[in-house]
């Protein structure tokens, strides 16, 4: 068995934010949520999150995450002090403990699995994840012998100029035999430049301690400020887009596109420039998204086009065209073979198969049948100032241009609504309805000066 402890007590002052650093978002998920996702990849028996600054906000953010225990670090006196807070919570535990940092969000579960395997196969007291950085400034240096056994770890601020030439750095990711670590944690002292208890000092008490270099050093990059957050996002995006292009997705201009790693794409999808895919979005095979579209928490069916449009929390069935400049929101359901055109907004509405809303319309809280044709400028007046009401439109009905349907109202099947009508009463099937003032012309009339 393995337990996981995540250090998440720091404020992160360089973020210049009242929000705890680990709650800042990276690609749709907080830094802490990403670390938790990585930790779950090794199937831990327990996950303990060490909190301090903003602990209430952190606990609230993870309220729906199962099997997470919180450990309070009331004073932030260093990494060693943080791990000391685990001792009452891990009494009787004798297996391995993985220690992760809540601000290192790019770590892969495969890397943790490798760390665990090396730790167990060599029966180490401790195994440390390390990396060879091109620029090691700010990172603690790890010194090893020829068998990768650690001889010393020195924080960057405490290194001599000669020691800073070593590019092997401490990633802050550890695997300990807890029974050994628990015996030496009380021996830590704070006689250093920061007067903090460094977890790295336990190396001098444990044997053997081994270093494992990560293959991709970018995995261990931490987040301390907004610039590093942007760098991490760029790395994450490169990973995601490279993976999808390898899987058969065309991304026309990757530099202008962003895709959350929660998004799912099928083969032969084409992503045009300036397109952004967010949250729990699924794009089915053969669809073309963009240019200039935002799709969030939505499903787009096969062979569908969404161009210069915004779609959120909605489902679009196959062979449908959306846009340009359409907005679908609030649980819209669009049937197969539909046309949602220029400057159309749909909200909390359902459209049957082969229904067209071609231009300049707003449909809110409406249910439309199959083969309905909505004329330009049709509006459902769904709000009476107090509550919303629904509009029902039957199959094969046609609304004329500039029609207003005042909800609640039901329009039957095979109805034709004359242009410019304001409909306030239900309309039966197979009807023509005209609801507009008679045109009056007064010849010879002029405005008095």
C-alpha positions in Angstrom: 0.0 0.0 0.0 1.0 3.6 -0.5 -0.3 6.8 1.1 0.0 10.2 -0.5 0.6 13.5 1.2 0.2 16.7 -0.7 1.8 19.9 0.6 -0.7 22.7 0.1 -0.4 25.0 3.1 1.5 27.9 1.5 0.1 31.2 0.5 2.1 31.8 -2.6 2.8 35.5 -2.1 4.3 35.9 -5.6 1.0 35.2 -7.2 -0.2 38.5 -5.8 -3.6 37.0 -5.0 -6.0 36.5 -2.1 -6.7 33.0 -3.6 -4.4 30.3 -2.2 -1.8 29.4 -4.8 -2.9 25.8 -5.2 -6.4 26.9 -6.2 -5.3 28.9 -9.2 -6.6 27.4 -12.4 -4.6 25.6 -15.1 -6.5 24.5 -18.1 -9.8 24.3 -16.4 -8.7 22.6 -13.2 -6.9 24.0 -10.1 -3.3 23.2 -9.5 -4.3 21.0 -6.6 -6.9 19.1 -8.6 -4.3 18.3 -11.1 -1.9 17.0 -8.5 -4.7 14.9 -7.0 -5.5 13.5 -10.4 -1.9 12.4 -10.8 -1.8 10.9 -7.3 -4.9 8.8 -8.0 -3.0 7.2 -10.9 -1.0 5.1 -8.4 -4.2 4.0 -6.5 -3.2 5.2 -3.0 -4.8 3.8 0.1 -5.0 7.3 1.6 -4.6 10.9 0.4 -3.8 13.6 3.0 -3.7 17.2 2.0 -1.7 19.5 4.3 -3.4 22.9 4.4 -2.7 26.2 6.1 -3.4 29.5 4.4 -6.9 29.5 2.9 -7.7 26.1 4.3 -11.4 26.7 4.3 -11.4 27.6 0.6 -9.3 24.6 -0.2 -11.6 22.2 1.7 -14.6 23.7 0.0 -13.0 23.3 -3.5 -12.5 19.6 -2.7 -15.9 19.0 -1.0 -17.0 16.6 -3.8 -13.7 14.7 -3.9 -14.0 11.4 -2.1 -11.4 9.9 0.3 -9.4 13.1 0.9 -8.2 13.8 4.5 -7.1 17.3 5.6 -4.2 18.0 7.9 -3.7 21.4 9.4 -0.3 23.2 9.4 -1.1 26.3 11.5 2.3 27.8 11.1 4.2 27.5 7.8 7.7 26.6 9.0 9.0 24.6 6.1 8.4 21.3 4.3 9.9 19.3 7.2 7.5 21.0 9.6 4.6 20.3 7.2 5.4 16.5 7.1 5.7 16.5 10.9 2.0 17.3 11.1 1.3 13.9 9.5 2.6 11.9 12.5 -0.7 11.8 14.5 -2.6 10.9 11.4 -0.3 8.1 10.3 0.0 6.2 13.6 0.1 2.5 12.9 0.9 3.0 9.2 4.0 1.2 8.1 4.0 1.3 4.3 5.3 3.8 1.8 4.5 7.5 1.7 4.6 9.6 -1.4 5.0 13.3 -0.8 3.9 15.7 -3.6 3.7 19.4 -3.9 0.3 21.1 -4.6 2.0 23.6 -6.9 3.6 21.1 -9.3 0.7 20.3 -11.6 2.5 18.8 -14.7 3.6 15.5 -13.1 2.5 12.3 -14.8 1.2 9.3 -13.0 3.6 7.1 -14.9 6.5 9.1 -13.3 5.2 8.4 -9.9 4.8 4.7 -10.7 8.4 4.6 -11.8 9.5 6.3 -8.6 7.6 3.7 -6.6 9.0 0.8 -8.5 12.6 2.0 -8.0 11.9 2.6 -4.3 10.5 -0.8 -3.7 12.9 -2.9 -5.8 15.9 -1.3 -4.1 14.3 -1.4 -0.6 15.2 2.2 -0.1 14.4 4.2 3.0 13.8 7.1 0.7 13.7 7.7 -3.0 13.8 11.3 -4.4 12.6 12.4 -7.8 15.3 14.6 -9.5 15.7 16.3 -12.8 18.6 17.7 -14.9 17.5 21.3 -15.5 19.0 23.6 -18.1 18.7 26.4 -15.6 18.7 25.1 -12.0 18.3 28.5 -10.3 16.0 28.5 -7.3 16.0 24.7 -7.0 17.8 22.6 -4.3 20.7 20.6 -5.6 21.0 16.9 -5.2 24.5 15.3 -5.0 24.9 11.5 -5.7 27.5 8.9 -6.0 27.9 6.6 -9.0 25.0 4.4 -8.0 22.6 7.4 -7.7 22.7 7.1 -4.0 22.1 10.5 -2.5 25.0 12.0 -0.4 23.6 15.5 0.2 20.8 17.9 -0.7 21.4 21.6 -0.4 18.8 24.3 -0.9 19.7 26.8 -3.6 20.0 29.7 -1.2 22.5 27.7 0.9 24.7 26.5 -2.0 28.2 27.8 -2.6 28.9 29.1 -6.2 30.7 25.8 -7.0 27.7 23.7 -5.8 25.3 25.7 -7.9 27.1 24.3 -11.0 25.4 21.0 -10.3 22.2 20.8 -12.5 20.6 17.9 -10.8 17.8 19.4 -8.8 15.4 18.2 -6.2 11.9 18.0 -7.6 10.3 18.0 -4.2 8.7 14.7 -4.9 9.6 11.9 -2.4 8.8 8.3 -1.6 9.6 7.3 2.0 9.3 4.2 4.0 7.1 5.8 6.6 8.3 3.7 9.6 11.8 5.0 8.9 10.8 8.6 8.3 8.6 8.8 11.4 11.7 8.1 13.5 13.8 10.9 12.1 11.2 13.7 11.7 11.6 14.8 15.3 15.3 15.3 14.8 14.9 18.1 12.2 16.3 21.5 13.1 15.9 25.0 11.7 19.5 26.2 11.8 19.5 27.5 8.2 19.1 30.8 6.4 15.3 30.7 6.5 15.0 29.2 10.0 12.7 26.5 8.6 12.6 22.8 9.0 13.7 21.3 5.6 12.4 17.9 4.7 15.6 17.4 2.7 17.6 17.2 6.0 16.2 13.7 6.7 18.6 12.4 4.0 21.5 12.5 6.6 19.5 10.2 8.9 18.2 7.7 6.3 20.0 4.9 4.4 19.8 4.1 1.6 18.4 7.2 -0.2 18.3 7.0 -4.0 17.7 9.6 -6.7 15.6 8.9 -9.8 15.9 11.4 -12.7 12.6 12.2 -14.5 12.8 11.8 -18.3 11.0 15.1 -19.0 12.2 17.8 -16.7 9.1 19.9 -17.5 7.1 17.6 -15.3 8.6 19.0 -12.1 8.3 22.7 -12.9 6.6 24.4 -10.0 4.2 27.4 -10.1 5.2 30.5 -8.0 3.9 33.4 -10.1 1.6 34.2 -13.0 4.4 34.0 -15.5 5.2 30.4 -14.5 1.5 29.6 -14.6 1.4 30.8 -18.2 4.5 28.7 -19.0 2.9 25.6 -17.5 -0.3 26.2 -19.5 1.8 26.3 -22.7 3.4 23.0 -21.8 0.1 21.4 -21.0 -1.4 22.7 -24.3 1.5 21.3 -26.3 1.0 17.9 -24.7 -2.7 17.9 -25.4 -2.6 19.1 -29.0 0.3 16.8 -29.9 -1.6 13.8 -28.5 -4.8 14.6 -30.5 -2.9 15.2 -33.7 -1.2 11.9 -33.3 -4.7 10.4 -32.8 -6.0 11.7 -36.2 -7.3 15.1 -35.4 -6.4 18.0 -37.6 -5.5 21.3 -35.8 -5.0 23.8 -38.5 -3.1 26.4 -36.4 -2.1 24.9 -33.0 -0.6 28.1 -31.7 -4.1 29.8 -31.9 -6.1 26.9 -30.5 -6.6 25.9 -26.8 -8.0 22.5 -25.7 -8.6 21.4 -22.1 -7.3 18.0 -21.3 -10.8 17.0 -20.3 -12.0 17.4 -23.9 -12.6 14.3 -26.1 -12.1 14.3 -29.9 -12.8 11.6 -32.4 -10.8 10.9 -35.6 -11.1 13.3 -38.6 -12.2 16.2 -36.5 -10.9 19.5 -37.9 -10.1 22.3 -35.5 -9.8 25.7 -37.2 -7.8 28.6 -36.0 -8.9 30.7 -32.9 -11.0 27.9 -31.5 -11.2 27.0 -27.8 -12.6 23.8 -26.4 -13.4 23.7 -22.7 -14.6 21.3 -19.9 -16.4 18.1 -20.6 -16.7 18.6 -24.3 -17.0 15.8 -26.9 -16.6 16.4 -30.6 -17.6 13.4 -32.8 -15.9 12.2 -36.0 -15.8 14.3 -39.1 -16.9 17.6 -37.5 -15.3 20.9 -38.3 -15.1 23.4 -35.4 -14.2 27.0 -36.1 -12.6 29.3 -37.0 -13.3 31.5 -34.0 -15.5 29.2 -31.9 -15.8 28.5 -28.2 -17.4 25.2 -27.1 -17.7 24.3 -23.4 -19.3 21.3 -21.7 -21.1 20.3 -24.8 -21.4 17.4 -27.3 -21.2 18.0 -31.1 -22.4 15.1 -33.3 -20.7 13.6 -36.4 -20.1 15.7 -39.5 -21.3 18.9 -37.9 -19.9 22.4 -38.5 -19.7 25.1 -35.8 -18.3 28.4 -37.2 -17.6 31.7 -35.3 -20.0 30.6 -32.6 -20.3 30.0 -28.8 -21.8 26.7 -27.5 -22.1 25.9 -23.8 -23.8 23.1 -21.9 -25.6 21.9 -25.0 -25.9 18.9 -27.4 -25.9 19.2 -31.2 -26.8 16.1 -33.2 -25.0 15.0 -36.4 -25.0 16.8 -39.8 -26.0 20.1 -38.3 -24.6 23.6 -39.3 -24.2 26.2 -36.6 -23.1 29.8 -37.3 -21.6 32.1 -38.0 -22.2 34.1 -34.9 -24.7 31.8 -33.2 -24.9 31.4 -29.4 -26.3 28.2 -27.8 -26.5 28.1 -24.0 -28.3 26.7 -21.0 -29.0 23.1 -22.1 -29.9 23.5 -25.7 -30.7 20.2 -27.7 -30.4 20.6 -31.4 -31.6 17.7 -33.6 -30.0 16.0 -36.6 -29.6 17.9 -39.9 -30.6 21.3 -38.5 -29.4 24.8 -39.5 -28.7 27.4 -36.8 -27.6 30.5 -38.6 -26.3 34.0 -38.3 -26.9 35.9 -35.1 -29.2 33.3 -33.6 -29.4 32.7 -29.8 -30.9 29.6 -28.3 -31.4 29.1 -24.6 -32.8 26.1 -22.8 -34.6 25.0 -26.0 -35.0 21.7 -27.9 -35.2 21.6 -31.7 -36.3 18.5 -33.6 -34.6 17.0 -36.6 -34.2 19.2 -39.8 -35.4 22.3 -38.1 -34.0 25.6 -39.3 -33.4 28.9 -37.5 -31.4 30.7 -40.1 -30.9 34.2 -38.9 -31.6 37.0 -36.4 -33.7 35.0 -33.9 -34.0 34.4 -30.2 -35.6 31.2 -28.9 -35.6 30.8 -25.1 -37.4 28.1 -23.2 -38.9 26.6 -26.4 -39.6 23.2 -27.8 -39.7 22.9 -31.6 -40.8 19.8 -33.5 -39.2 18.4 -36.7 -38.9 20.4 -40.0 -39.9 23.7 -38.4 -38.7 26.8 -40.2 -38.2 29.8 -38.1 -38.2 33.1 -40.1 -35.8 35.9 -39.6 -36.3 38.0 -36.5 -38.6 35.5 -34.7 -38.6 36.0 -30.9 -40.0 33.9 -28.1 -41.0 36.4 -25.4 -40.5 34.0 -22.5 -40.2 36.3 -19.5 -43.1 38.1 -18.0 -41.0 40.1 -15.5 -41.4 37.4 -12.8 -40.9 34.0 -14.3 -40.0 32.2 -17.5 -42.6 30.4 -19.6 -42.3 27.9 -22.4 -43.3 28.0 -26.1 -44.3 24.8 -27.9 -44.1 24.6 -31.7 -45.3 21.6 -33.7 -43.8 19.8 -36.6 -43.5 21.5 -40.0 -44.7 24.9 -38.7 -43.3 28.1 -40.3 -43.0 31.4 -38.5 -42.9 34.5 -40.7 -40.2 37.2 -40.4 -40.4 39.4 -37.3 -42.8 37.2 -35.4 -43.2 37.4 -31.6 -44.5 34.4 -29.7 -45.6 35.5 -26.2 -45.2 32.6 -23.8 -46.8 30.5 -22.5 -48.1 29.6 -25.9 -48.6 26.4 -28.0 -48.4 26.5 -31.8 -49.7 23.3 -33.5 -48.4 21.3 -36.4 -48.4 22.5 -40.0 -49.1 26.1 -38.9 -48.1 29.2 -40.9 -47.6 32.4 -39.0 -47.8 35.5 -41.1 -44.8 37.9 -41.0 -44.9 40.6 -38.3 -47.4 38.7 -36.1 -47.5 38.8 -32.3 -49.0 35.6 -31.1 -50.5 35.6 -27.6 -53.0 32.6 -27.9 -52.6 29.0 -28.8 -52.9 28.1 -32.5 -54.5 24.8 -33.6 -53.0 22.4 -36.2 -53.2 23.2 -40.0 -53.8 26.9 -39.6 -52.7 30.2 -40.9 -52.5 32.8 -38.2 -52.3 36.6 -38.8 -51.9 38.8 -35.7 -50.9 42.3 -36.8 -52.6 45.7 -37.1 -54.2 46.5 -40.5 -52.1 48.8 -42.6 -53.5 52.4 -42.8 -52.3 54.9 -45.5 -53.3 58.6 -45.2 -52.6 60.2 -48.5 -51.3 63.8 -48.6 -50.4 63.8 -44.9 -47.4 65.9 -43.8 -45.9 66.6 -40.4 -46.8 70.2 -39.3 -43.8 72.5 -38.9 
